[in-house]
Amino acid sequence: MADAYTAESIKVLEGLEGVRKRPSMYIGSTGKDGLHHLIYEIVDNSVDEALAGYCTEIKVSLGKDGSATIEDNGRGIPVDIHPIYKIPAIEVALTKLHAGGKFDKKSYMISGGLHGVGTSVVNALTIKMIVKVKRDGNIYEQEYSRGNPQTKLKIVGKCPVNETGTIITFWPDKEIFSTVDFDYKVLETRFREIAFLNSGLKIILYDEEKSKQEEFIASGGLVEFVKWLNKSKESLHKPVYFKREQENTVVEVSIQYNEGYQENIFGFVNTINTVEGGTHVFGFKTALTRVINDYAKRKGIIKEESFSGEDVREGLTAIISIKIPNPQFEGQTKTKLGNSEIKGFVDSIVTSALSEYFEENPMIARKIVSKAESAAKARMAAKKAKELVRRKNAFSLGGLPGKLTDCSTKKAEEAELYIVEGDSAAGPGKEGRDRNTQAILPLRGKILNVEKSNQIKALSSEEITNMITAIGTGIGENFDIEKLRYHKIVIMTDADVDGGHIKTLMLTFFFRFMPKLIENGNIYAAMPPLYRIRKGQKDYYVYSDEELKKLLDKLDGNASNVTRFKGLGEMSAQQLWDTTMNPQTRKIKKIFIDDAVEADATFSMLMGDDVQARKVFISENAKEANLDI
């Protein structure tokens, strides 16, 4: 008999209990990203105070005890008694979902912390939270644990009457998060963005354990942001910048073209990085294509066939920052803007402002049009190259590259493609694999560095066209994820310097030509072992020198012939299967983009022409790198 489904089956989660039951609904995950989201939610509220004109400085401190403290000089959360709940307003804001000043347009005309759930969600997911408020010459304090007040709001000190602000200290709950260690580098990236997007706002980041402090302030705003993004590239002109305000909506845009071939467009809404874009980015792209085509036709540069969107965006770095009263985000983590009216609004403003700029700056306009013209010629040449590739592949089985040893399953969700360094590694890979689900594609040496190459040169590379054909999705505007032939694409290279370089070249290719595969979680890196340790008849495999030392200590040094694997080709088919390819025992890393702005800057620096920046990066990160000496 089925269980009775009655009124008693309907459970009501009181207060913030629902947040603790389903934290990922509110902060995206309970891993590293979700942990840092706690700080972002509190900082977003401080930024809202800055947007409202009341806050000029935010300080974020990471304590030795695992705490995070966010202090601002805004107005301070109200402490007077709430007329309905009959408790201090600060307690309402910290214990009730969808409570806050964001719903009252008198308090915040524009805000990033839209839903009024930020501070209360953080409160629910922390083992301890201490809130201090400076208002009316008094310092108020209240303590919470897992969303529940532990003390009454009380006055704990005095301050000057004109000194206001909020100080929130919290300790993440280990019962919720898989890690509670904050990453200075991750926070540094986010706060640099916020400073660029809020001209004149100072953000201080301090790490108590490392005694490290950094200040972020950008008086030049978006112009400085674009320059920073292009610092490792050769720019074509000074940044273009314009700002328009209409009906409580502010649109700010800065663009600058460089000599490279990649497009980098970053959209922000009320300082929130909308990593999946949205209607504001769509409106910008539409306007940019139209304005450049109109200008080129008016000046007689093109007559009939127009530039495509890809043509006009080649080598473009752009920031679109909008501030609107009622943003509609997809999800609490705010990754995509959905306001339909914003597309036309941004389109109209960009069309007007950019057309005006081109007329006033004809030399810059002509450089941009010339860049688009070169891109269009390369596109036509690339189109012919694609046709040649298609015709060539028609001679191999099923239109697939001849070097591909395919799997038998036709279900993409079950299929895995191992992209392997060299024929010597491909041999044991082909022999030891699961033939039903695992395909092998060997590469010959190091593939082309696409960071420094245009599409026509990339498509003339046999290794790159083999990868594109095998994967099946196409690239650029023709990319179609529905045609993906393998849901897991695993980069498998030797565990040495050359292998690391090949892996970086392949990641650069995926980031620049097929970024959706990374965003969709389809790209992985295999982790072959560095050593095999044999004791008696038993083999142990370890993946780092540190792991080797621990194992040898455990075995009391009693191991016969420790073997260092210099390459995958040195392994037998059985060893490669046991250590690297068997889904039950292997270790593989999923590749994901933590921050698109930082990822672009890192790839440009590592794979571009700025040798000095690369030297600095290597010297700063050498201790953390796996170096083969």
N, C-alpha and C positions, 0 to 999 in steps of 0.2 A: 504494500500500500504506500502511495506517495506521501511524503511529509505534508502536513496541512499547511496551506499558505493563507494565513489569516492576518488580522490587524496586528497581532502580537509579533508577526514576522517583520514588521516595518520598524527598523531601529532608527532612532534619532540621536545623532552624535552632537552632544551639547558643546557649546563654546568652541574651543579650538581643537577638540578631539579629532575632528575630521581631517585637519591638516596633518596631524601626527599619524593617522591611519593611511593617508594617501599623499605623502609629501611631494612626490614627483608631479602631481597635478598643479602644484603651486610654484615649484622652483626648478622644474625640468628633470632633475635627477637627484639621487642621494650620494653621488660620487663627487669628484673634484669640482665639476661645473656647478652643481647645486650648492656645495659648500661656499664657493665664492659669491654665488647669487645672494646669499644672506647679506654680505657686505654691500653688494650693489643696491639691494632694496633700500637699505638705510641711507646710503650715499645719494641715491636718486631723490629721496625726500629732502636732503640738504640742498641738492641742485635745484629742486623745485623752489626752495626759498630764495636761491640766487636768481632764478628766472623771474620770480615775483619782485626782485629788487631789494631783498633784505639780507642776503648773505654774500660775503666776499671771500670767506676762507673756510676750508674744510680740512680737517686733519684726521688721518686714519693711522692708528698705531696697532702694531701686532705685538702682543705681550709674550714674555717668556713662558707664561703659564697657559698658552694656547688661546688666549682671549683676543678679541678685536674691539677696538674703541674707535668710534666715529664721533668727532666733535665739530660743531659748526657754530658760526656767530649769527645765525638767523634769529627769528623772533622767539623761538622756544615753543615747544608744544604747550597749548593752553592747559592750565592747572585748575581753573575754576570748576565749580560743580555743574555737571551736565543737567539740563532742565528735565530730561526724560528719565535717564538712568539713575539720577541722584548720586552719582559718584564722580570723582574728578575726571575731566575730559581726557586727560592723558591716559587714564585707566581704560576708558572706552576705546581709545585709539589702539591700545596695545592688547586688548582682549576680545574685541568684536571684529569679525570679518566685515569688510565693506563699510568701515567707519573711518572717517577722516575728513580733512578740509578740501579734498579733491573734488567733492561733489558740489561744493558751494563756490560758484564762480566769483563770488566776492573775495574769497580767500586766495584762490589760485585760478587765474585765467588760463594758464598753461601749466601742465605738469607731466612728468614722465611716470611718476608713481600713480598711475591712473585709477586702479581698481580699489584703492583704500584697503588692500590686504597686506601690503608689504611688511610694515612693522609688526603687525599682529602675527603674521606667518613666521617671521624671524623669531619672535617671542615664543611661539609654540614649539619651535625646533631647537631650542637652546636649553641646556641644563640649568643655566643661570643667566639672568639679564639684570643689569643695574641701569636705571635711567635717571639722569640728572637734568634739571631744567633751570636756567637762569632767567628770571622774570621779576619785574617790580622790585628789584633790590634784594631778592631772596634767592637762595639755591635750594631747590626742591629735589627730593630723592625718593625712589621707590624700587623695590627689588621683586623680581619675578622668577619662577622656575617652571619650565615646560608650559608656559602660557598662563600660569596662575599667580596672582599676587601673593607674595610672601610677607609683605609689610604694608602698612598704610602709607599714603603719600605724606611726607613730613618735610619740614624746613630743617636743613642741616647746616646752613651758613648764610652769610650775607655777601652781597656784591654791589658794585656801583649800579645805580638805578638805570643808567643807559647801557649797561652790559647785559646782553641777552644771548640765548643760544641753547642748544641741546647737546648732551653728551650721553651716548649709549655704549655700554660695554656688555659684551655677551660671550659665552662659552658654548660652542656647538655641542649638541647632544651626540655622544658616541653610539647611543642606541639607534640613532637615525642614519648617521653618515658612515660610509666605508672608510673615509679619511677625515681627520679634523685638523690637518696641517695646512695652513694657508701658504700659498705660493706668491712670494714677493713679485716675481716676474709677471705673473698673470695680472695682478693688481696694477702694477706699473703701466702695463699696456692700456688697460681700461681708463686709468686716471689721466694718462696723456691725452687720450681721445676726448675725455670730458673737458679738459682744459682748452684744447683746440676749439671745441664746439661752444665754449662759453668764454668769450674774450674777456680777459681781466680777472677771472675767477682763479684764486690760488688754491691748489690742492697739495697737501703735504702727506707723504707716505713715510712712515717710520717703522723700522723693525728693531725691537728692543734687543733681541738675542744677538743680532749681527751688528748692532750699533750703526745701522745704515739708514740714511735719510735722503729723500729726494723731493724737490719742489717742482710742481708743474704749473706754469702760468704762460699764457700765450696772448700777448696784446694784439698780435696780428691775426688771430682767429683762424678762419678756414684757409687763408692765403698761406699762413705758416704750416698748416696741416698738409696741404698739397705739396709744398716744398719739401717737407719732411718725408712724405711718401716717395717723392722722386729723387731723394738725395743720392741714391745709388745709380741713377739713370741720367742720361744726357738730355736735358729738356730743350724743347724747340723755341720756347718763348716765356715771357714772364706770366705768372698766373693770371687768369681771367677771373674776376670776382664781381658779383652783383648781389644785392639784397633788396627785396621788395616786401612791403607789408600791406595787407588788405583784409579788412573784416576780422581782426584779431588773429590772422594767420600770417606767419612770417616765413618767407622762402629765402634761403641763403644758398648760393652756389659758387663753387670755385673749381675751375678746370685748368689743366695744363697738359699739353701733349709732350711726349718724349720720343726719342729715336727708336724705342723698342717696338715690339709687335703685340704686346698684351694690353687688354683693356682692364682697368680697375675702377669700378664705380661703387662707391660706398654711400649707403643711404642711412640717415639718422632722423628720428622723429622725437622731438622733445628730449634730445641728447641720447636717446636709446638707439643702439646700433641694430638696425633691422637687417640682420644678416641674410634673410631670404628676400630682401627687397620689398616690393609692394607697389601700390599705385603711384607713389611719389617718384620712384625710380623709373617706372614705365612712362610716366608723363615726361620726364626729363629726356629719356632716350628718343621718344617720338619727336619732341621739339628739336633736339640736336640734329637728327637726320634731316628734318624738313628745312631748318635754317641753313645748314651747310649746302644742301642741294639747291635751294632758292638762290643763295649767294653765287654759287658756281655757275648756275644757268644765267643769272643776271649779268655776270661778268664774261659770259661767253666761253667759260672753261669747259663746260659740258653742254651738249645740245639735246641728245635724246635719252640715252640710258642713264638712269639716276644712280648715285652711290647707294649701296646697301647700308643697313645699320651696322654691319660688321666693318665695312669700309671706313665709316666716319668715326668708329670707336677704336680703331687700331692705334695703339700707343697712347691712349687717353687715360689720364688719372683725374677722377672727378669726385667731389664731395657734394651731396645734396642733403642739406640740413633744413628740416621744416619744423615749425613750432605751431601746433594747432590746439584749440580748446578741447575737442572731443575725438581723440584718436581711437580707432577701432583696430586693435591688434588681434592677431590670431594666436590666442593662448596667453597665459599670464607672463610667459617668458618673453613676449613681445618680439618675435622674430620677423613678422611680416605685417605691413600696413594694409588694411582692407578698405579704407574710406574711398568709395567709388568717385566722389566728387573731387577728390584731390588730384586725380590724373589730369583732368581738364584744366584745373586751376594751375598746377605746376607747368603743364604744357603751354598755357597762355602766357604765363610770366616769363618762362625761359625763352619762348619764341620772341617776345617783345624785347627783353633785355639783351639777348644775344645778338639779335638783328641790329639793334642800336650799337652794340659794342663793335660789331664787324664794320659798320659804316664809319665809326670813329677811329678804328684801328685797322686799316686795310692791310698793313704789312703782316700783322698777326693772322688776320683772316686768310690771307693768301697762303701762309705757311700751313695752316690747318687744312685748307682745301687741297694743297699740294700733297700733304700726307695722305688724305683720303684718296686722291687720284692714284698715288703709288700703290695703295692698298687694293684699289679696284683692279689695277693691272695684275697684281700678284694673285688676286682672287680668280681672275679669268685663267691665268696660267695654272693655278692650283686646280681649277675645275678640269682642265685638260689632263693634268697629272692624275687626278682621281679617276678619270675615264680610262687612262692607260693602265692604272692599277687594277681597275675592275676587269678590263679586257685580259690582262695578264693572269689574274686570279681565276678567270673563267676556265683556264686550261688545267687548273688543279682541282682536286675532288671537291665538288660542292661549292666552288668559288672560294675555298679556304686556302691559306698559305700552305705550300708543300711541306714546310718544316714542322707544321703543327701535327702532333700526335693527339688526336681528339679522343674524348670519352664517348661511351656508347649511349648514355642517357640523353634524352631530348628535353628533359625538364630543367630549365635554367636554374631554378631554385635549388636543385640538387648538385649542379655542375660546378667544378672548380677548375680554374686555369692557372697553372704554375708557369710563370715566366722565369726561365732558368738561365743563369749565366753560363754560356758555353756548352759545347757538345759533350765535354767530358762529364759534366754534371747531369746533362740530359739523359745520358745512358742509364745510370742507376735509377734515375727518376722514372724513366719509361718502364723499366723492368720491375721496379718495386711498387709502383702506384696502384691505386684501385682503378682498374680500367673502366669500370662502370661510371664513375663520377669525376675522375681526375684526368685533365688534359695537360700536355706538356708542350710549351713553345720555347725552344732554345734561342738565345740571342748570341750574335757573334761579336764579342768584345763590348766596348762602351758605345752606347747609342748617342745620337746627336744631342747636343745641349740646345734644347728648343728655346731657352731663355734668350739666346743670342742669334736666333734664326727665324726667318719668316716662314709662312706656311708652305710656300712652294719648295723651299729647301728641305723642310721637314718631310714633305710628301715625296721627295725624291730619295729619301732614305728607306732602304728595303726593310730594315729592322722595325722602323716606326710604322710603315704601311702594313707589315705583317701583324703587328699588335692591333692596329685599328681594325683590320679585316677580321682577325680572330675574335675580337671582343664584340663586334657587330653593331655598335650603337651609332657609328659615324662620329663626326666632330663638329664643333662650331654651331651654326644655326641649323645644321642638318642632324644634330644629336638627337637621338630618340632612345630613351632608356628602356622602352618596351621591347626593343630589339636586342637587349643585352643577352648574350648567350651563356654567360657564367655569372652566378650571383656572388661567387668568391673569386677574386683575382689576386693571386698570391705572388709577390715578388720574392724569388728565392736566389740569393747570391751568397758568395763565400763570406765567411766571417773575418775578413781582413780589410785593409785599406781600400784596395781596388774594388772589392765587393761593396763596401760602403759607398764608394763613388758611383758605381753603377746603379745602386739603389737610389741614390739622390738624383741621378739623371732621370731615372724612370718616374720618381715622384714628381719631379719638375714637369715631365711630360703630362702626367695625369692632372696635375694642378692647373696647368695652362690650357690643355686641350680637352680634358674630360673632367672638370671639377665636380660635376654632378655625381660621378661615381664615388668620389671621396665623401661628399655630403650625404650620399645614400648609404654609406657604410659598406661598399663593395670592395675596397682596396685593402689588402693586408700585406704584411711583411713576415716572411718565414724567419724563424729563429733557430738556425742549426747550432748544434753544440760546438763549443770550442775544444773540449777535452773528453776523452774516454778514459775512465779509470777502471782497471781490472783488479779484482781481489778474488783469488781462487777462480771459480767458474762464473762469477757474477760481474757484470759490467755496469758501471755508473756513468752517466753523461751529465756534464755541467756546462753552464752557459756564460761563465765569467771567471776571471782570475780570483775574485773574492770568494765565489762559490767553490772553486777548486780548493782554496786554502782551508775553508771550513770542513770540506769533506775529508781532506787528508788528515786534518786534526782529529776528526771523528774516527777515522780508520787507524789512528796512531801511526801514520806514515807507513802502514803495512799494506802497500799496494804494489803489484808487479807491473813496470813499463807503462806509465802515464802517456797516452797518445794525444798529441796536439794536431787537430785537423786543420791543415792549411787551406783545404778547399773541399767543396762538395764531392768532387770527382774522386777523392781519396776514400770515400765511404763505399761500402758494398750496398747493393740494392736493399738488403734487409736492414742495414744500419740506417740508411736514409729514410726508409719507411718508419722504423721504430721511433726515430728521434724527431723527424721533421715533417712527415707527411701523414702519419696515422692520426685521424681526427680524435681518437681516444687518448693519445699520449703527447701529441705535438704541442709546441708553444708557438702561437702566431700573434702578431700585433695588428690590431685594427687601426688603420690610418684615419684620422679625423682632423678637421680644421677647428682649432680652439678659438682662433680669432683671425678673421679674414684679412684685416689690416696688417696685423703682425706677420701673418703667413706670407703675404705679398712682399713686404719689406725684407723678410728673411730670404726668400727665394731670389729676389733681385740682387741682394747683397752676396749671397753664396755663389750664385750662378752667373752673375752679370760681370761688368767690366771694372767695378770699383775694387781694385786690388787692396788698397789700404784699409778699407772698411772690413774686408774679408780677413785680413791679418789681425786686426783688432778683435774681431769676433772669435777667431780661433784661439788667440792668446787668452781671452777672457773665459772661454769654455773648455779649454784643453783638459782640465782636471776631470770634467764630467764626461768626456768623450771616451769611446772604446778605441784605443789606438793599438795597432799591430806593429810591434817594433822588432 
